[in-house]
Amino acid sequence: MLTIRLTYLQIFPTDTVESQYQLLQQENATNSKFMILDTNGKDLINYNLKYIVVFDKKPFSLNNYEETLEGLMALNLIMKEEIKSFNYNDIMQSNGKLYYEISESTYNKINAMKNIKGIYSYVYKEADKKEAWTVSSLISNIPENGDLIDGSLEEQIYKNTKNNKFPQKSFSLDNNSVYETSIAEEPQINDNLKLTIDDNMTEKVRAVLKSDEFSNFTNVGVTIMESNTGKIRVLAQKDETQANINLSMEGSGYEPGSVFKLITLGAALDKGIVTLQDSYTCTGEICKDKIHGTITAEEALIESCNDVIAKIGNEVGYDSLMEYAEKVGLFNRVLNLQQEGKNEAIGQKPDEESGLNNISIGQCLTVTPLQITGATNSIINEGVYVKPYIIDEIVDSDNNIIKTFNAESMKVYSTTTSKLITNVMDEVVDKGTGIKAKADGIKIGGKTGSATGADGETHGWFSGYFEVGDKTYTMTVFIPNINEKGGNLGGGDTAAPVFREIAKIISEK
């Protein structure tokens, strides 16, 4: 049995009753002033439906008990079945209207009743905030007072939707003081957000993350962007009730570990400091568990050799390495989400004192998975960094385009450097540390990574690309605390298989 919920105008706002009988009542149909649509026009906001019945005292008091006694008795029984304390006296002693939240079955029974004066019912759509860290939840909760940070994504959304009004439903009294019950929702000239997100692709990703194969992982973050456009197609995680890990919301980011080696080797090649065939010797000083011996720079990336990549990083130098890191989007917010309690992480740029042996292999710095997706993509995309973005268009209620957004881009690596590193990423998957990302019939390249943070937790990474038809997608899979249930796993054992399964399911026709 539902608990009684009598609420007044401040919760379910209506126009103020100004005359003895107001012929038209308008009710807000939802608590959201704008829709959030995916790239195919699907509404991304999940709603809880609330069923409301309204008793309007003035016209309700006009019921002729001789004519409507049977209906009033039936209505009283229906209401009392759900709300034990329901009493017509409460309505007659009220100053205007009383609102009751009821069940769907009671709502249907009341809607089937005819000729009772002064009552109407409607369905109120309340945005579901249970999964508060989904994309739609993050950008739907914009402060009404406009108290926003200059330049933030929230401010941008506010400026484009501030003139919107709540969609409303209207109910009119007929000559017998009976409210018409089938009045269509009032059209609103509202501007809505159309995102780059593809919900169909996102649902495929969720199916993989929730499969039995990956049940050992409490959470997994996945970001997928269209390589040449910067459009984010998927920004999802296994547990959307936890703070968004792809953006490290309210955090400082995560150590990238060996995925950062792409930037180190990319900078060295681009500056002409090394070639892929240059030889180095791994003595196990940093690798410790495995001594690789004399290997080339190419083999060092394929086998993820810490010793050799650290030596290459020292040749690049701190300033140049940080210059490349910042050019590919590290240490800056990507979406620029900023509001109280929901701030996208900037990441932490390392001090030179941390040592290039550490920095070159992705230690002593922090990043977000979305930043890494953009950084990896700059290699895949012919050396051009394309800043990932999520709002594609502002559209009106009829889906007419009001405003279009485009990605910022900048050439970082030469086309030659891009092709060389991409080819090595293919080899990582074909015969290196990323072999568990390999899938028959799908072109995949990438880089594994593992890093243990200051909290002692080890995180697993795999960042790379895959091709579907004529499209190339860049994806990062991030798994926090991969050894929480024991073991000594790395990104190649954890994130790489997730990457593989996602690439397979998205490639399916």
N, C-alpha and C positions, 0 to 999 in steps of 0.2 A: 504494500500500500504506500502510495506516495505521501510524503509529508506536505502539509498545506504550504503553499507559497503565495501569499497575498502580497502583491507589490504595486507600487503607485507609479506616477508618471515619471519619476526620476530614473526608474529602471527600464520601463517600457514607455518611452516618451510618446506623447500624442500632442496634437494641437490643444491649446487651452479652451475649455468650454466657456464660451462668452455669452451664449444666449440660453434660453430655457431649453431649447431643443437644437442641438447642432446636427444638421442634416448629413454632414460628411465627417467621418473619422479617418484619420491617417495614422498608421502605425509603422514604425521602423521594421523592415523585414530582416535586417541583419545588423551586426555591430561592425561591419567592415564597409568603408566608404569607397574602396576600390577593389577590383578583382586582380588576382595575380595569375596570369596565364602562362602556360608553357609555349614552346615554339610552334606547337600545332593548335594552339587556342584552347587547350584544356585547362579548366580552373584547378589550380594547385592547392587552394585552401580547403582543408577538411573542415566540415561543419558538424556541430552537434545540433540536432533539431529539437526545439522546445515548442510544445503545443500549448497554446494560450487560449483561454476563453475569457471574454470581457463582459461584465454586466454593467450596463449604463443605466443608472438609477432613474433618470427622468423618463425615458421612453419605457423602461421596464415597469414603472409604476402604472402605466396605462393598460397593462394586461387586464382583460376582462375575465375574471375568474370563472364566470359561467361559460364563456366561450373557450377558454384555454386551460381549464382546470386539469383536464387529463394530461395535457402536455406539460404543465407546470409540475404536477405530481411525478411524472416520469423523469423530468429534468432533475428534480430534487433527489430522486432515488439514484440516478446516475452519478450525480455529484457526491452524494453521501457514501456511495460505494468506494469512492476514492478518497474523499476528504470527510472524515467522520464529523468534524465540527462545522461543516457547511450549514448555513442557515440563511434563509431569505431575509431575516431581520437585519443581518449585517449589511445587506445591499440597500435596504430601505433607509437605514440610518447613516449611510455613507454620504459624502458630500458630492460625489460625482460618479466615478467608475471604479470598479474593483477588478483586478486581474488575478486569475488563477492559472497556475501551471498544472497541466493535466497530462495523462498518458495518451498515447496515440489512439488506443481503442476508445477511450472516453471522448476524445476529439471527434472521432468518426461517428460515434453515436449522437453527439450533439449536433454535428453538421447535418445529420439525417432528419432532424426535427424541423418542423415547419410552423410558421405563424406565431412564434413566441416573440413578443416585442422586446426590443432593447438588449439583445445579446448578439455577439458575433465572436468568431474564433479565427485564429490564424496560426501559421507556423513561423517561428522565429529562428533564423539560422545564426547560430553563435559559432564563431571561428574556434576550432579546437586547438588549444595550446598545449596539449599533452606532450606532443613531440616538439618541444619548444625550440629545438636547434635545427630543424629542417630549414631549407632555404626560404620557403614561403613564410614560415613563422618569424624568421629573423628579420625579413624586410616588410612584414605586414604590421609590426608593432611600432608605428611611428608616433612619437609624442604629439598630442593634439595642440599643445601650446606653442609649437614651433621652436621650442628651446633646443636647438640642434647645433652641432659643431660645424663650423664653416668648412665647406668642401667635402663633407662626409656624404656617403651614399644615401643616408637617411635624409639629409637636407635636400639632396637632389630629388628624392622621391616626394618629399613634402612639397617642394616648389611646383611639382607637376600634378599634384593631386589636392592641393589645399582648397580649391574651390568646389570639390566634390561634395555631394550631399548623400545622406543615407538613403538607399532604395526604400521605398515605402509601399505599403498596401493600403488601399482605400475601401471604405465601407460606407454605404449611403442608406439613409432611412427612406423607405417607401411611404406611400400615403397612409399606411396602416401602422407606421412606426416600427416596422420589421426591417432589420438590416439585411440588405442583399448580401449573400454569402459567397458569391463567385466573382468578385471584382478582381480583375487582373492586376498584377503588380504595376505600380506607376512607373512609366519609363523615366530614366534619369540620364541626363547628359553628363556622364562621368567619364573621366580619363582613367584608363586602367594600364597596368604594367604587363607587358609581354616580355617574358624572359627568353634567354637563349637555351634554357634547360629543356631537354627532351624527356618527358615523363615516361614514355614507352621504354627508352633506353635505361632510364633510372630504375624502373621496375625490374628489368632484366638483371641489373647489377644487384639489386636487393635480393633477388632470388638466389644468386650465387652466394652472397654474403651469409644468407640464412640457411644455406644447404648443410647437410650433415658433415660434408667434407671439411667444413671450416667451423664446426661447432665449438672447437677448443678456444677460439678467439672471442673474447668478450666484446671487442669492438674492432672495426676495420674501417678506415677512411678511403674513399675513392674519389678522385677528380679526373674528369675526362674533358678535354677541350678539342675543338676542331683546329687542326694544326695551322692552317693558313689564314683563318679568320679571327682566332682568339675567342670564339664563342664557347662558353662553358656548357657542355651538354649534360654532364653529371657532376653533382656536388653532393655526395651522399655518404652515410656511414651506417654501420650495422645497427648501432643503438642511438637513435635520434633523441633519446631522453638525456643523454650525456652532452656536455658542452662540446660544440662542434670542433672536432680534431683537425679537420682539413684547413681550418682557419686559426686553429689554436686559440679559440675565443677565451678571453680573460687569462691567457697564458703568455708565455714568452717564446713559444716555439719549441722545436725539438732539434737535437743534433742530427744532421743529415748523414753522417758517416760517409760511406764510400760513394754514394750517389754524387757527392760534391767533386769527386775525382774527374767527372766529365768537364767541370769548369776549369779545374787545374790543368788537365791535359789540353783542353781547348785553348786556353790562354797561351800555353807554351807553343803549340803548333801555330797559332795565329800570329804570334810575335816572331816566329822563325827561330825560336830558341832550340827546339828539338825537331826531329823527324820521327815518324813512327818506327823506323828501323834502327834508331840509335840504341846502343846496348848499355845496360846498367847491371850492377850486381846487387842482388838481395842477400844480405848476410843474416837476416832474421832479427835485426836490431829492433824493428817495430813489428814486423809480422809475427815473430816469436813462434807461433804454432807451426809455421811452415816456412822453410827457407827455399826460395825460388831459384837461387843461383843466378847465373848470367842470363838475362832475358831482355827483349826489346821493349820499348815504350808501349808498343801495341799490345804485346803479351802481358805487360804489367796491368793494363786496364782490363784485359780479358780475364786474368786471374785475380784481379783486385789486390795487387801487391802494394802494401803500405810503404815498404822501404823505398821502392823505385819512384812511386808517385810523390813521396815526400821530397826526394832528391830533385825531381822535376819542379816541384813547387818552390823550392829554394832558389832554383835558377830563374823562375819567373819573378820572384820578389813579392813582398807584402803589398806594396802600393798597386802594382799592376794586377795582382790577383784580386784584390778588393775592387778595383775598377771594373774588372770583368763581372765579378759577382753582383755588383750594384747595377750594372747595365742590363743584366738578365733578370732583374726584379727582386733580388734578395735585399733584405733589411729595409723594405718599404711595404706598406699595406697594398694589397692588390685591389680588393673591392672597396676598401676604405670604409668599412663598417665601423662606426664609432657612436656609441651611446652608453649611458650609464648601465654597467653590468653586462654589456655585450660589445666588447671591443675586440676587433680582429688584431691578432698579434703582428708586431712589426718584425720580430726576430731580433737577435742580438749579434751585432757585428763584432768580431773578435779583435782584441788588442794585439798589437804587434808582439807584445811581450809573451803572448800565448805560445809563440813559436811556430814557424812555418812547417815544421814536422807534423804538428797537430792540425793546423789550419788546412793544409793541403789535402788531408784525408778526411776532412769534414768533422773535426773535433774542435771544441772550444768556441763554437758558434751555434746559433739556433736559427731555424727557418720554419716556415709552414709548408705542408704538403702542396698547397696551391701555388706557393712561390716556386717550389721545385718543379711543378708541372710547367710553369712558364719558362723556367730556366732550361729544362730539358728540351722544351719545344723550340727554343732559339737555335739549337743544334739541328733538329729535325727539319726546321723550316728555312733551310738554305742560309742559316746564319742570322736570320731576322728575329729579334725579340718582338713578340706580339703580346701585349698585356692582356691577360685573360679578363673577360668582362661578362656580366650576367644580365643586364637590362638591355634588351634588343630594341624595343619600340615602346612608345606611348600610343595607345589606341583608344578610340572613343567607344561608346556602347555599341556602335554598329560595326566595330572592327576597322574603322577607317584610321589610317596611320596619321598621328599628330606629330610625332617626332621620332627620328631614327638615331641610334647610337652606333658608333664604330670604335674599333680598338685603336689604341695608340701603338705605334710600332717604331723600331729603330734597328738599323743594321749593326750587329755586334761582331760576328765572325765573318771571315771571308767565305765565299761559297765553297772554295776548296777545303778549308778547315771543316766546314759543316759536313761535307761528303765523307771526308776521312774519318771523322769521329762517328758518324752514323754507321759507316761500314764496320767499325770496330764494335759498336753496340750490337750489330747483327751477329758478330762472332761471339760476343758475351753470351748470347742466347743459344747459339749453335753449339758451342763447345766449352763455354766458360762457367762462371759462377751463376749465370742466369739460365742454365739449361732447363730448369723446371718451369720456365715460362714458355718453352717451345711448344708449338701446336702445329700439327700437320696441316698444310694448305693455307696457312696464314703467315704473312710476312710480319715478323716481330723483332724488334731490337730494343735493348734497354740496359740498365745498370742496377745491380743489387746494392744494398746498403744496410749496415747494422751499426747502431751506436748506443752506448750506455750513458745515460744522462747522470746528472748530479744526484738524482734520487735513487740511483742504482738500477733503474729499470732499463731493459734493452728493447729498442724499437726496431722493427723490420721495415725495410723500404724496397720497392722496385719501381723505377721510373723509366718509361720508354715510350715506344710508339707501336701501333699496329695499323694495318691497312684493311679497309673494307671496300671493295669495288674501287671507285676512283677517289675515295675519301681516305685521308690519313688522320688518325686521332693520336693525341698524346695523352698518356694516362700515368698517374701516380697512385700506387697502392701503399698505404701506410698502416702498419699494425703496431699499436702501442703495447709495451710489456709482453713481448712474445714468449718469454720464459716464465710467465706467472704460474704455470702448472708444471714447472720443472723442465729440465733439458738444457741444451746449449745450442739453440737454434739461431739462424741468421736470416737476413732478408731473402736469400736464395731458397731457403727451405719453407718460408712462410708467405711473404708477399708475392714472390714470383709465381707460385701455383694459382693464387687468386687472380693475378694479372692474366694468366693463361686462360682460365675458365671464363673470365669476363670477355676477353677477346673472342673466344669461341662462341659464346651465346649471342654477342652482338653481331657476329658474322653470319649467324644463321638467318636464312631467308624465311 
